[in-house]
Protein backbone atom coordinates (compact mmCIF):
# COMPACT_ATOMS: atom_id res chain seq x y z
CA UNK A 1 0.00 0.00 0.00
CA UNK A 2 1.39 3.42 -0.86
CA UNK A 3 1.17 5.02 2.57
CA UNK A 4 3.61 7.78 1.73
CA UNK A 5 1.60 8.69 -1.38
CA UNK A 6 -1.50 8.69 0.82
CA UNK A 7 0.12 11.11 3.25
CA UNK A 8 1.24 13.36 0.42
CA UNK A 9 -2.41 13.77 -0.65
CA UNK A 10 -3.08 15.83 2.46
CA UNK A 11 -6.46 17.47 2.48
CA UNK A 12 -6.28 20.54 0.31
CA UNK A 13 -9.98 21.33 0.41
CA UNK A 14 -12.13 19.52 2.95
CA UNK A 15 -10.60 19.37 6.45
CA UNK A 16 -11.55 15.68 6.69
CA UNK A 17 -10.24 14.65 3.28
CA UNK A 18 -7.60 11.92 2.96
CA UNK A 19 -4.51 12.92 4.90
CA UNK A 20 -6.50 15.04 7.36
CA UNK A 21 -4.55 16.26 10.34
CA UNK A 22 -5.08 14.64 13.74
CA UNK A 23 -6.31 18.00 15.03
CA UNK A 24 -8.98 18.28 12.34
CA UNK A 25 -10.07 14.69 12.95
CA UNK A 26 -10.33 15.23 16.72
CA UNK A 27 -12.28 18.47 16.32
CA UNK A 28 -14.83 16.81 14.05
CA UNK A 29 -15.53 13.90 16.42
CA UNK A 30 -18.43 13.89 18.83
CA UNK A 31 -17.20 15.11 22.23
CA UNK A 32 -17.71 11.65 23.78
CA UNK A 33 -15.29 10.12 21.25
CA UNK A 34 -12.43 12.58 21.67
CA UNK A 35 -10.89 10.82 24.68
CA UNK A 36 -11.03 7.49 22.81
CA UNK A 37 -9.35 9.13 19.83
CA UNK A 38 -6.67 10.64 22.07
CA UNK A 39 -5.91 7.23 23.61
CA UNK A 40 -5.81 5.43 20.25
CA UNK A 41 -3.65 8.16 18.71
CA UNK A 42 -1.23 8.14 21.64
CA UNK A 43 -0.92 4.34 21.52
CA UNK A 44 -0.31 4.44 17.76
CA UNK A 45 2.33 7.15 18.20
CA UNK A 46 4.08 5.09 20.87
CA UNK A 47 4.09 1.97 18.72
CA UNK A 48 5.29 3.97 15.73
CA UNK A 49 8.20 5.36 17.75
CA UNK A 50 9.13 1.83 18.86
CA UNK A 51 8.76 0.15 15.47
CA UNK A 52 9.71 3.05 13.18
CA UNK A 53 6.80 1.91 10.99
CA UNK A 54 4.03 4.40 10.19
CA UNK A 55 1.47 1.79 9.17
CA UNK A 56 -0.37 1.54 12.49
CA UNK A 57 -0.41 5.30 12.96
CA UNK A 58 -1.82 5.89 9.48
CA UNK A 59 -4.43 3.16 9.91
CA UNK A 60 -5.48 4.64 13.24
CA UNK A 61 -5.84 8.10 11.74
CA UNK A 62 -7.79 6.74 8.77
CA UNK A 63 -10.17 4.83 11.07
CA UNK A 64 -10.88 7.94 13.11
CA UNK A 65 -11.08 10.17 10.01
CA UNK A 66 -13.83 7.94 8.67
CA UNK A 67 -15.56 7.96 12.04
CA UNK A 68 -15.45 11.77 12.04
CA UNK A 69 -16.92 11.84 8.53
CA UNK A 70 -19.86 9.70 9.66
CA UNK A 71 -20.34 11.92 12.71
CA UNK A 72 -20.45 15.19 10.72
CA UNK A 73 -24.23 15.09 10.91
CA UNK A 74 -25.06 14.01 14.48
CA UNK A 75 -28.71 13.22 13.67
CA UNK A 76 -27.75 11.06 10.70
CA UNK A 77 -25.13 9.36 12.87
CA UNK A 78 -27.80 8.57 15.49
CA UNK A 79 -30.00 7.11 12.75
CA UNK A 80 -27.14 4.93 11.46
CA UNK A 81 -26.28 3.74 14.97
CA UNK A 82 -29.94 3.02 15.73
CA UNK A 83 -30.29 1.01 12.49
CA UNK A 84 -27.08 -0.93 13.17
CA UNK A 85 -28.28 -1.79 16.69
CA UNK A 86 -31.64 -2.96 15.32
CA UNK A 87 -29.96 -5.17 12.72
CA UNK A 88 -27.61 -6.70 15.29
CA UNK A 89 -30.15 -7.23 18.07
CA UNK A 90 -33.28 -7.85 16.03
CA UNK A 91 -35.09 -5.34 18.25
CA UNK A 92 -36.20 -1.80 17.55
CA UNK A 93 -34.36 0.90 19.49
CA UNK A 94 -36.30 3.56 21.33
CA UNK A 95 -36.08 6.94 19.60
CA UNK A 96 -35.25 8.60 22.94
CA UNK A 97 -32.72 5.94 23.97
CA UNK A 98 -29.40 7.53 24.97
CA UNK A 99 -26.88 7.37 22.12
CA UNK A 100 -24.32 5.66 24.38
CA UNK A 101 -26.75 2.79 25.02
CA UNK A 102 -27.59 2.41 21.33
CA UNK A 103 -23.90 2.54 20.38
CA UNK A 104 -23.13 -0.20 22.89
CA UNK A 105 -25.79 -2.39 21.31
CA UNK A 106 -24.31 -1.71 17.87
CA UNK A 107 -20.72 -2.23 19.02
CA UNK A 108 -19.88 1.30 17.99
N, C-alpha and C positions, 0 to 999 in steps of 0.2 A: 504494500500500500504506500502511496506517495505522501507520507505525512508532511515532509518538508514543503512539498507543493501545496498541500492543504493549508499549511500555516501561512504561506506566502499569499494566499487568496484572502487575506484579512478583509473583514467587512469594510467595504468602501462606501456603501450606502446605508443599508439597514443595520442598526447596532447589534442585531442578533443574527446577522448573516454568518456564513461559514468563516471561521477564524475570529469570531467575536471575542472580545477581551473578557477575562474573568470578572472584572468589575461590571461590565455591561450585563453579563449573564446574571450575576448576583442581584443587581438592581431590578432586573425584570422578573425575578422569582417572587412567588407569594411570600410574605413575611415569614410564615411558618416553615418554609423550606430553606431559608437562608442559612440557618445554623447547620443543617444537614449538608448543604453545599460547602460551607466553610470546612467542615470536618473531612468531607470527601476530597476537596481540593488540597487541603493540608497533607492528608495521607498520600495522595498522588505525588505531591511535591517532594515529600520525604522519600518515597520509593524511587522517584526519578533521580534525586541526588545520589542515592545509594547505588542504583543500577546504571546511571548515565544513559538511560534509554527513555525517550520522550513518549513512547507508545501509551503507557498507562495514563500519563497526564493528559495527552490529547484525547484519549477515549473518555476520560472523566469529564473534560470540558465539553466534548461533543454531546455526551449524555445529558448534562445539565443545560446546555444550550437548547437542545430539543425540548427538554422539560419547560424551560422558560418560554419557548415559542408556543407551546400548548397552553401555558398559563397566561398568555397575553390578554385573553378575554376571560376573566374570572368566571362569568356566568356560563360560558361555553365549556370551560374546564369542569365546572361542577356537573354539567350535563353529561360530559364524557365519563367522568368518574362514576356518576350515578348509573349510567348505562353499563359500564364495565362491572360494577358491583352486582347489578341485576343479572348479567350474563353468567357471572361466576357463581353466584349463590342460588340462582333460580327464583329469587324473591324480589319483589318490587321494593325500592328504597323510598322512604318517606321524603317528601319534598323538603320538609323543614329539618331533616336529619342533619346534625353537624357534619361539615365536610370531613373532619378528621375521622369520624366513625365510618363514613362512606368510603373514604380512601383506604382505611384498614381492611374493609371488606373486599375492596378491589385489589389489594396488595400494592397500592400506589402511595 
